[in-house]
């Protein structure tokens, strides 16, 4: 319990003072909770002694009413403080972990960690927000009730006090065993919950492929197995908690029974007055009620601690720019020096060296899987090179923070992702402080203004998650508008015209021309016609740089580029012939 309190305080950070104040108010409120019983005891004493007067009744009523008012005020304040702390802490930690995600190496997100990340952000932090602060109140109330109960028993009779203390010691020993069981199974339960989240995400994100290949039954079975496993772990968790919880509750039940027996025996022998015995019989149930409630709180506390363990482990993932600095750049040429890179055990780039002059256009071509996109990813530090150096403006990108690097770079990906927001907000993502006029101008340059205005709400139209309500070409143009608005000095285009139909390709070419004017441009393209005017073309094959030069230079020599150009020319004349019947 004390470890839970310390950990919650540490997790709360600068808002821990709210919890400390609320704990103090909860302590006083817990004491005042017993005022009605004490007042009832005094009334009973006067009744037995035959000294009860009207004034005593009014005085007792005033005391009880005053205690209720003070309790209401205190509870109102400490619940407000707890709620504020819960909301602010959870919000702050979500923002903090979101900032860390931007600085994680991309390898972390490709190693089966998506379910774990989702469970931490949507599950663990929400669980701490909803239950953590309220459980702190339960723990404090439970501990206070034990202290007050033992003190009251000592005031009544030393024999009841010894019985109460012995019962509390036995209960705490049982609670320790309960916590051990809870700690063991709660970690397994959280781990299984992460696997279930991952399985659900995989199923929903791949639902189009599942349906297209008629694999919905098999995929559903795999997800159902994950659900069944999570269910079994949850049931095992609950079943494992039954014996220790029962032992813990029996300690208090036995203590209450013994105390009532001792009080009755003392009253029968004339060593305790009847009012005292009656009040004791009533009070003993009240004093141990918060303590017995700790049994149900134990599992919640352990689940929350398991969630915090997973959250803190997530915060310990090495960030890619831990040693980076905010370095200003005054030029934007790019250079690769003897770069080698591997995805796990698969070598992707081998001794790559080239220079991209500032304000020039460099095209990367080659077969799928040759390493073109990897080169772009290394420039923006989605991954870091294992060998050699990547330089921008003469500075190694490893010396820079991700933010100071990426503010100089605009990327248009092959697979465009749009957020579940308005079209204007998705374009403004390139520069959040842009005005509406600047957004409209960027959209016009990207040749997407016309189709946006045809939509029901124009720029205020909400696009589905991932941009699912728009066509591939429309998403591509919005992505280009976003890059135009950012107006970064370095532009990376990864298959920027891959999803554009032939009718719109001319307009996209014009949009790209507007985007890359006076920029350092690296273009990845399979459509070789789009790179004929490149200042240099780099041909990548199996992770190696095998050719470089302009289009005219490369088609005049034997090599892979000439072969690719010829294949592309042949593909353009390909037609489907009518089948003869």
N, C-alpha and C positions, 0 to 999 in steps of 0.2 A: 504493500500500500504506500509506504513512504517513498519507495522508488518511483511509483506512479506519480506521486505529487511532485517530486523533484524533476522528473522528466517533463511533466506537463508545464511546469514553470519555465524550464529551459526552452521548451518548444515555443512558448508564448513570447519569448524575447522581450521587446520593449513594452509589450502589453501585460507582462507578468504582474505589474503593480495592481492592475484591475483584479486579478485573481487573488492577490494577497489581501486587498481591501475587502473583497467579497467573502474571503475565508474568515476574516475577523468579524464581519457582520453576521455571517452564518453561525459563528461561534456564539455570539451574543444571542442571536435568535434561537439557537438551540437551548440555551439556558432559560430564556423566557418561555420556552415551550412548556416548561414544568411548573410555571407559576399557577395555573388553574388547579393542579393537583395539590400544591402546597396550600393554596387558599382553601380548597375543600377540606384538607386535613385540619386547618385551624377552626373551620366551622364545625366539623365533627367533634372536635375537642370541646368546644363551647356548648354544643348540644348535650354531650354526655355529662358535662359539669353543670348543666342547667343555667348557663350564664349568657346564652345567646340573646342579643338585643337587636332591635331594628337597625340601629346604627352599624352593627357588625355586618349585617347583610349588605347594606349599602356600601360600606367600606370595601367588603370583599368583591362586590360587583364592580366597583370603580377600579380596584387593582387588576381584576381580570380583563376589564375593558381596556384599560391603559396598556396592559401587556399585549393584548391583541393588536391595538393600534400601532404600538412600537414595532411589533413583529411584522405587521403588514408593511410598514415603511421600510424596515431593514430588508425584508425579503424582496420588496419591489426594487430597492437599490442594488442588492447583490445579484439578483437575477439579471438586471439590466447590465451590470458590469460583466457578468459571465457571458451574456449573449453578445455584447460588444466585442469582448476579447475573442470569442469563438469566431465571429464573422470576420473581424479584421485580421486575425492570425491566419485563418484559412485563405483569405484573399491574398494576403501578403506572400504566403508560402507558395500559392499557385503561380503568382506572378514571378516569384523567384525561380521556381523550377522551370517555368516557361522560358525565362532568360537563359537558364543553363542548357536547355534543349538546343538552343541556337549554337551553343559552343561545344556540344557533344560531337565526337567524330561520327560520320554517317554510318560507320561500321556497327555502332551500337544499335541502330534502328534496323539493321539487316540481320541481326543475330537472334531473332525470335524474342525480342524484348518488348514488342508493341503491347501485348496483353499485360505485361507487368507495369509498363508506363501508364497505360490507361487505368488500371486498377488503382495505382497510387494516386493519380490526380482526381479521378472521379469517385473512387471508393474509400481509400484510406484517409485522405484529407477530409472528405465529407463525413466519414464516421467520427473522426476527431472533432469536427465542427459540431456535429449533432449531439454527441454523447460525452465527449471528453470533459467539457467544463461542468456539465450537470453531474457527472460521476464524482468530480472533485467535491461538490457539495455533499453528496451521499457519503463519501469517505469521511469528511470532516464531521458530519452529523453523527455517523456511527461511532467515531472515536470519542466525540464529546459525550455521547450518551453513556458510553462505558465508564468514563471518568466520573460523570455526575452520579451514575448509578452506584458505583463503588463508594463514593463519598457519602451518599445518602444512607447506604447500608451501614457504613461505619458510624454515622450519627445515630442511627436507630439502635444497632446492637452489633457488638464485635463478631458474634457468631454468624450473623447474616452477611457481614462484611467479608469475613474469611471465605464463606461459601461463594459469594459473588466474585471475589478476586480469583479463587480457584477455577470457577467456571469460565471466567474470561481468559485465563491462561490456557486452559484446555481448548477453548474455542479458537484462540490465536494459533495454537499448534495445528489444529485442524484446518484453519484458514491457510497456513503455510503450505500444507499438503495440497490443498485445493488449488493454490496458485501454481504449484509445480505442474500439476496435471493440465491446468488451463494454459500455461505457457507452452507446453509441449504441443498440444493439439491445436492451439490457435495459430501457430506458425504454419502448420500443415494445411489448416483451413484456408489461410490467406494465400498460400502458394497455389492451392487448387483453384481458388477463385480467380487468380491471375490466368491460369491455364484456360479456364472457362471463358474469360473475357477475350483471350486471344482467339479461341475457337469460334466464338460468335462473330468477332471482327473479320476473321478470315472468310467465314461463310457469307456474311453480308456483302463484303467488298468483292467477293468473287461470284456473286449470285448470277451475273449475266453469263459468265463462262460455264457455270454449273448447269444453267438452264439450256444453253446452246448445245452443250455436249450431252445433254440428257443424263446428267450425273447427280440430279437433285436427291435421288434416293440414297446413294452412297454418301454424299456429303452430309445429308441430314442425319444419317446413322452415326457418322463421326462426331457431329455436334451433339447428338443425343447421348453418345457415350461420355462426352465431356460433362454434360449436364448430370448424367447419372453418377459420375465420379464425384462431382461437386456435392451432390445430394448425399452420397454415402459418407463423404468426409464430414458434412454438417451433422448427419445423424450420429456418427461416431463421436464427434465432439460433444454433442449433447449427452449421449449415453455415458461417456467417460466422466462427465461432470456430476452425474447423479450421485455416486457413492460419496465423494468428498463433500459435496454440498449437504447431503443428508447427515453425515457425521458432524459437520459444522453446526447445523441447525439443532441437532440432538443435544449438543453441548449446552446450548442456551435453554432448551426445553427442560433438560435435567436440572440445570441450575435454578430455573424458575420453580420447578416442583419442589426441590429441596428447600429453597428459601420460604416458600409458602408453608411447607411442613414445619420448619423451625419457628416461623412466626406464629402459627397456630398452637404449637406446643408451648411457646413462651407465653402466649395469651392465656392458654388453659391453666398454666402454672402461676398466673398472676404476675409474670415478669414483664409483660407488655400490655399496654392498654388496648381496648377494643378499637378505638379510632385509629391508633397506629397500625394495628394489624390489618384493618380494612384498607387503609390508604396504601399500605405496603403491598397488599394483594392486588390492588389496582395499578399501582405505580410500577411494579416489577415488569408487567407486560409492556408498558409504555417505554420504559427505559431501555429495554433490549430490542424494541422494534426496529430502530434504525440500524442496530448492529446486525440483526438477522438479514436486513436488506443488503448487506455487503456480499452475501452469498451470490445473489443474482448479478451484483455489480462486478464481481471478480472476473467472470468470463468476458464481460464487456471491456474491462480494463486491460485484460491480456490481449484480446483481439486488437484493441487500439494500440497497445504497445508493439504487437507484431506488425501492425500497419506502419507505425513510426519507424520500426527497424528497417522495413523495406524502403520507406521514404528516405531515411538517412543514408541507406546504402546507395540509393539513386543519386543522392547529392555527392557521394564519394566517387562517382564515375569520373575518371580523369578528363578534364576539359581540354580541348584542342589548343586553346590559346592561353594556357595558364601563365606562360612567361611572356606573353605578347604585350606590346606597348602601342599607344596611340601615336603613330608616326605620320606626319604630314608628307604628302608627295607633291613634287612640283613637275614631274614628268611621268608619262604612263606607257613607256615601252615595256615589253614583256620578254623575258628570257628564260629558257630551260637549259640547265647545265647538267649534262650527264645524269638525267633523271631516271631512276628505276623505281618501280612500284608494283606491289603484289596485293591482291585481295586474298587474305589468309595465305594459303599455300600456292595460289595460282598467280604466276608472274604475268603481269599485264603490260607493263612498259619496261623496255630494256635500253638503257643508255641513250635516252632521247636528249638531243641538243638542238636548239634553234632560237632565233631572235625574231621578235615582232616589233618593228619600228613604231614609234608613236604616230598616231593618226594614219595608220595604214590598214589594209585589209589582208588578212591571212586566212586561207581556207584549209580545212582539214578534211581529207577524203580517205576512203579505204573501205574494206569490207566490214560488215557488221561484226562487232566483237574485236575489232583491231586495236582499240584503245583511244579512239577519238574523244568520246565523251569523258573518259577518265582524265585526259589532258585538261579539259575544261573544269572538271571537278577539282583538280589539283590547284588550278589557278585561284579558285575561290575558297580553298581550304575546306572543302567537304571532307577530304582526306588529306593527310600529309605524306609527302614523299618519304620513302625509306632510304633512298640514295639520291645524291645530287642536290640541286637547288632550283627553286622557282623564284624568279625575281620580277618585281614590278617597280619601275622607276629606279632600278638599281638596288632595291632593298629586298631582302629575303622575306617572303610572305610569312615565314615562321616567326619573324620578329614582331609581327603586327597582331593586334587584336582582331577578332573576326569583324567587329563593327567598323573599325577604322579601315579595314581592307574592303569590305563589301559596300561601303558607301560610295566607293569609286567605280563599282561594277554593276552593270545591268545585265540580266540574263533572260533569254527567252527559251524556255525548255521545249523539248519535243512533246512531252506529255504535260499539257497545261492544266494547272489546278486553280479553280476559282472558288472563293469562299462563299458560304451561304449568306449572302448579303446583296446589297444593291449593286448594279453595274457600276455606278459612280464610285462606290466605296471600293470595289475591286480595282478600278483604274487608279484611284487615289492611293492605293496601297503602295504605289511607287514613290509617292511623296505626300504624306498625310496632311501637310499644311497647304496643299495646292488649292487654288480657288476653283469655283465651278467653271469659270471661263477657261482656265488652264486645262481642266479635265476635258472640256468639250473640244478644245483645240488639239489636244493629244489624240482624242478619238477620231477627229477628222483626218489627221495625218496618218493614222493607222487604218483608215478606210473602214471604220466601223460605226461612224456617226449615223449613217443612213439606216442601217438595219436596227440600230438602237431606237431611233425615233419611231420606227414602225411598231415596236413593242407596246403593250398596253400602258405601261407607266414610264416609258422612255428610260431615262437614266436611273430612275427610282425603281425599276423592275428588279424584283428579287430573283436571283439565279439559284438553282438548286445546288446542294452540296457537291463540290467538285465541278460545278458548272454544267451539271447533267441536263439542264433544260435548254442548252445551246448546242449548236453543231460544233464539230471539231474546228472548222474554219473560223467560226465566230469567236470561239474561245481563244484561238491563236491570235486573232487580230486584237482582242481585248488585252491579251498578254503583251503584244507589241505596243499598244497604247500605254500600258503601265510602264514599260521600259522607256518610251519616249518621254513620259512625264518625269521620270526620275532624272533623265538627262545626265547620266554618268559618263565619265570620260572613256571608260572601257566597256565594250559591249561583247557579250558572248551569245551567239545564236546557235542553238542545237537543233538542227532540222526544223528551222522556223517555218518552212513552207510545206512540211510533211502532210499536214491535215487540210491543206487549202486546195480547193477545186481549181481546174485550169482557168475558168472564167475569172476567178478572183486573184489568181497568181500575179497577174500584171499589177493589180492595185497593191498587193502585199509587197511586191518588189519596190514599188514607189514608197510605201510606208517604211520599208527597211532602209531605203536610201535616205529618207528624212531622219530616221533613227540614228544612222551611223555617220552622218555628216560630221567631219572633223573629229571622229572618234577612233580609238584603237579598237579594231574589230577582229574577232576570231570567229569564223563561221564554219560550222559543221554541216555538210550537205551531201546528200546522195544524188540530188539533181545537179549534175555538173554544169548545166546551162546557166545556173544562177551564180557561178563563181568564175566565169570566163574572164571577168575584169579584175580579179583579185591581184593584189601586188605580189603575192607569193602563194603557192599551193604546196602544202605538205602532204605527202602520201604516206599513210601509216599502214603497215602490214605486220600482223602478229606482234604488235607491241614495239616495232622498230620503225624508224624513219628511213624509208627506202628511196624516196625521191623528193626533190624540191625544185621549184622554179615557177614561171608563169605558165598560163594555159598554152600559149603558142610554143613555148620552149618544150613543154612536156609531151605534146602530141607529135612532135617531130623526132622523138627518140623512142626506141623500144623500151617498154617498161610497163609497170602496172597501170599508171594513169592512162596511157594510150589504150590499153586493153579495156579499162573501165569506160573510157569515152566511146570506144567502138561498140561495146555492149549496150551502152545507153542509146546510141544512135539506132542500133538494130531494134531495141525494145520499142522505140517511138513509132516504128513502122509495123509493129505487131498488130494483127487483126484476128478476130474470131471469124472463121469461114462458116458458111451455112452447111449443115450436115446433109449429105445426099441420102435420100430415102430410096 
